[in-house]
Each structure stands twice: as C-alpha cells, then as structure tokens.
C-alpha cells in the first residue's frame, strides 16, 4: 500500500521494528574504511589503450570504478538529480497514484526492495522505470513534475550512449572484438531506479539496501554529490565510495562476470543511510535482451580455465534473481558447474 512509502512522512522519530536488522546482519558502520585507491578513469585521456587497460584492471580487482570526462553534460546531471528530488517531494496523494509492489510492472513507485517477500524492510523509496525504447515507455512515466519526462528521457539517451561505449572497452580489455559483448547481449533493455533514502533515526540498525550484486550487465550510477552512502566489498572489508564531482560509478553486473568466465567481478555493494541528511541516487541498468544466451566466448575457455557457468538465457537468470531475497547468496552460484539449482527464497 502507498502508505508504506517513507517519503510521505517529513520526519521519522523512531525506526519501526519492521526495519530493524538482526544484530548479526547490521552494517557495523564503525568498521567501514575509506580507500583512496578506488579506480578513477579519465575517459577523455587521448591514449585509448591506456583507458582499456585501466578498465580491465579495475574490473578484475574491484568490479567497479568511477569515470570522469565521460561526455555527459554536468548541467544535465544536476537537472536529473534535482527533478528526482522534486518527484519524491510531491504530495502523498500524487505519489499514491503511482505506487505498486508488483516487480513485473514497467513503471512503479515502491519502497524497500521486494515488500511481498522480505522479512525486514529497507530504508528506501524508489521509482523504477523502463527506459528503452523511450518512445514505448515515456508516455506512461509521471507527468508531475512538469519537466520530468523531458529531463529523464534526455538523461537516459546520454547514459545509454556512455554504457554502450563502456561495454566496448570491456570487450577490448578481455581481448575480444569491441562489438562482441554488445552483439551477444542483443537489443539491450535499459532500466532505471531513482532511489530516495530519507534521514534515518537509527542508521546503524538498518540499510538503504543490503549487500547485493546487480543481475544485469552494466550499471551506471549517479550519486548525490554531497552525501555518501554507497559501499563496496573488497577483500572482506566494506569500503565507502565518496561521491566525486561530476563522476559516475560503474558497476560490473552478474552477466559480465559470467561472460568474462569469472575474470571480472560483479561487485557486492550496499547502501547505508544516515541521520543527518536525505540522500538520492540514480542507477541506470543496461540489461541483455531476455532471449540473449549468456555463455563465455571460446577465447576465454581453455583447458586450464574451463567454463565456470553453464549457458542460460537472461530471462531465466532474471526470474531466479527476483525469486529470492536481495541479500541471499550470489545468484550466479546457482549456475556453476553445469546444472542450475533453484535460488533460495529465504536466508
């Protein structure tokens, strides 16, 4: 029900019991570290081979990186963040018209992650949009705020262009043709999650989103420039990703881990909340077409490096991903070594 939306309440004095994590599952915020070596890649650098090498190293060691000089106008990035915040500040009755807890809907405003299945909720509201092809989906997007459709559709076009460019660089970094990954993934869908994390009275007891990997191929994340919240797991430790001016965070998704025969990592990441500030982020997901067959190229499968995962369609993977809790074991584990097993539905 729409009354579950956190953004309909201007101030939360206490954390409802349904958001409180068991002690063993809490974020342990005091143990999070800052890592100054998080890869930042300048896409404007004139030596393309150096960019490709840097992307390959980042995909192997971190599973994510930040990009600057990416070609997307900073004014558009500012507008995207502003229109997103304006949306979540609409009156409750306006947002109630868009609310749904049905994951199959192409456009929905919802809360947490999967309220139909999860035992503990997450401190997040989100607007989920399908974005490609735009002419098919934009008519069903919110008409309020007035400029929402114009700003978001322009932003989607630019992010898609950047994402496809990055997929080409990932292909080259694996020693493949530049078009290989894009060709294998087919006519890729594009989804967006506009995330709103309100101030939280007890941030040490809950998450904005718990640890998870992304089921798609590549994620392009726009962070609010002045409020941190994204954390990634490296070598068993959680690392805070400080927002960098005019940068995007790029996540390697599960499908690139599979296509690279596990050379590249689909990074575990999470969103934490705080008691001082609300926070926004905009995640754009490039997703294989449903019929795309995900299987590593012959060039990456050798006697010494056999195929880690069996072949599957993206539709099969996506359905399994949504049949589980967000923070269950890595769904790719269900596809290892030949036959797949059903994903767990509880933890």
N, C-alpha and C positions, 0 to 999 in steps of 0.2 A: 504494500500500500504506500501511497505517496507520503503519508505522514511519517514514514521511516526516514525520509531524506533529512540528513543532518543540516543541510543548508537552509532549511525552513526555520531554524532556530538561530537567533542572533548571538546567543551566549549559552554555553553549556557549563553549569556549575559543578556537576559531578559526572564521572564516567559511568554510564549504565552498565549493569552487570553483564549484559549480553556482549559487551566489547572487551571484557577483561580476559586476558590470556592466562592459562595455567602458568605457574611460576617457571616451569622448565621451558616454556615457549616465548618468554618475554624478550624484548630486544637487547637488554643489557647495554644500555647506551653508553655507560662509562667505559666499556671495553672497545668501543669503536675507535679506529685510528684514522689519521689523515695520511695520505700517501702523495707526496709531491711528484712522484714518478708516473702518475696516471698519464697515459699517452695522449698528447695533443698534436693533431696532424694538420698542417697548413696545406689545404688543397690548392692554394694559389702558388705554391712553390714551382718554379719553372722546370725542375727535374722530375718528370713523371715517374721514372724508375725508382727514385728515392721515395716518393709517395707510396708506390705499390709495395715496396719493401717494408716501410713503416706500418702500413695497414696489415700486412702479413704477420709481422712480429706482434702487433697489438692483438690480433685475432687469436694467436697462439698463446700468448702469455696472460692476457686479461679477459678476452672475449668481448671487450668493448673499448671505445676510445672516443675522444672528443674531436670535432673538426671545426676549424676556423677558416675564414676566407673561402667559404663554401658556395658563394654566388647568390645566396638568398638575401634580399634587401633587409637591413636591420629594422627599417620602419615597418615592414610587413610583419616581422617577428613581434615587434611591440604591439601592433594592432591586433595580432592574433591573441596575445596574452590578455590584452585589455577587453576584447569582446568576449573572451571566455569568462573572465571575472564578472563582467556585466551580466552575462547569462545567469550565472549562479546567484546573482543578487536580485533576480526577478521575483515578484511576489509569489508566495506559495501556491496560490490558485493557478497561476500561469504555468508553473513547473508541474503541477499535478496533472495537467493535460498530457504531458509527455512521458509520465512515469510508466515503467514496465519492469517486471523481474523475469521476463522471458528472454533467455540468451539468444534465441533464434531470430529475434526482431532486428531488422536492419538499422533502425534508429530507435534508441531508447535512452531515457534518463533513469538512472537507477542508483543504488547505494551498495557499499561494501564490494563484494565480488560476485558471489552466487548465493543470494539470500535463501534460495529454495533448498540448498544442500548443506551449507556450512553450519557448524555448531557455534562458532564465535564470529562475530561480525568485525569488519574492518572500518576504521575511521576515515571514510572516503565516500563522496558522491561522485558520479561520473556521467558524462554524456557520451554515448557510443554512437558513432556514425560510420556508415559505409560510404566510401568516397570515390569509387571508380566502377564504372564510368560516371562522371559527375552528372551528366545530363539525365541519368536514370535516377539518381538519389537526391540531388539538391532540391527538387520540388517538395520532398517530404521533410526537409530539415526545418528547424524552428524559424519562424518569421519574426520573432522578437528575441533579441534586439533587432532593430530595423536593418542594420548593415551586416547582420550575422552571415547570411548566405554569401554575400559578395566577398567579405574578408576571408571566410573559411575556405571557400572554393578556390580563391586565388592562392592562398597558402598551400592547399592540397596539391595544386599543379606544380608548385615550386618544389615541394618536398618530394613528390614522386620523381621529378627530374633528378634531384640530388640522390635519392635512393637507388635509382637505376644506374647512375654514374658510379656509385659506390659498389654495387654488385659487380660491375665490370672490373673494377680494381681488385675486388676479392677474387674473381676468376683468374685474373692475371697473376695474382700473388700465389695462387695454387699451381701455376704453370699451365693453366688452361687457356683456351681462346677467350678473348674479352667478352664475347656474347654468350659463352657457354651456359652460365648459371641462369641468365635471363631467359635463354631459349628453353632450358629444361623446366623452369618454373611455369612456363606458359604465360597466358594473358593474366598477369597478376592482379588480384584484388588489392584494394587499399582500404584499411580501416583506421579509425581514429578514436582515441579515448581522451576526452578532456576531463582531467582529474581535478577535483576540488577537495582539499584537506583542511577542514576548519581548525581553529585553535582547539587544543585538546587539554582538558583539565588534568589528566594524568597520563602523559605520553609514554611513560616508562612501562605502562601496563598493556599497551595495545600497539597496533600497526596501522599505517595508512594502507599498506599492502604487505603481507608476509613474504618471506623468501619464495621466489618462483623463477622459472625461466619463461621465455616467450615462445609460443608454439609456432610462430611464423618464420619468415626467412630473415628479415632485417627490420629493426626498429629505429626510428629517428625521433629523439626526444628533445622537446623544447622545455627547458626549466625556467621557472621564475628566477630572475637574476639575483634577487637579494635574500632568498630564503632557501636554505639547504634542506634536503630530505632524502635524496637518493643515496643508497649504499649498495656496494657490490662485494661479493665474497671472493677473496683471493688467499690461497694458502691457509684456509681455515679461519681467516680473520675478516671481519667486516670493515670495509673502507668507505669513508664518507667522500662523496663526489661533490666537491664545492662547485656551485654554478660559476661558469666562466662567461664573461661578457660576450654576447653575440656568437656563442658557440652552440652546436648541437651535440648531444650524446648519442653515439651509435652503438646499439646492442646487436651482437650476433645472436640470431634466433636458433631454435632447435633444428630447423631444416638446413641451415648452413653447416651446423655441426654434423648432421647426417651426410650431406653432400660432400663434405670435406673428409669423410671417413674418420671423423673424430679428431682430425688435426687441429681444427678450430673449436673454440669453446662457446657454447651457449651459456652465458654467464648467469649465475644465481644473483638476483638482486632483490631489493626490498625498498619500501618507502616508509620512513618513520615520520612522526608528527611532533609538534611542539606546542607549548602552552602560551607562547608569545605572539605568534603570527599564523594567519591562514596561509596556505600555500597552493599554488596552481602548477600544473604541468600539462603538456600536450604531447601525447605519444601517437606517432603515426606508424602503422604496421604495413609492410609490404608482404603479401601472402600469396603463396602459389595458387594457381587455379585448382579447383577441387580434384580434377582428374589427373593432375601432374603426378608422375611416378617419381618418388624420391629414392634415389639409389646412387651411390658414389660412382664417378666415372672410372672406366677401366684403368686410366692412367694412375689413379690413386690406390688401386687394389693390386697388391703384389703378393708373392709367396710369403714374404716377411711381414706384410701388412695386409692381412685378409680383410674382407668386408666386416665391419663391426655390426652393422644393422642390416636386417632384411629389407627388401624393397616393399614399398607401401604407397598408397595414394595419400595425398594431403587431406582429402576428405576423411579417410579412416583415422588419420592422426588427430585431426581437429576434433572429431567426435569423441575420441578417447580422452583428449585433454579436458574437454568440458564435462566429462562424466565423473570427474574426480575433484577433490579439494585442491585449491590453488597450491598449497604448500606440501602436497604429497610428494613422493619420490619422483625423480626426473622421469617424465613420461617416455623419453627415448629408451629408458631401461626396458620398457615393455616390448621393444622391437629388436633387442640384441640377440645375436646368435641364432638366427633362423626364425622359429615360430614366435609369434607375439602372445603375450598373456594379457588378460584384462587388467586395466588400471584399477588400483584400489579406490574405493569411494569413501573411505574414512581413514583416519590416522590413528 
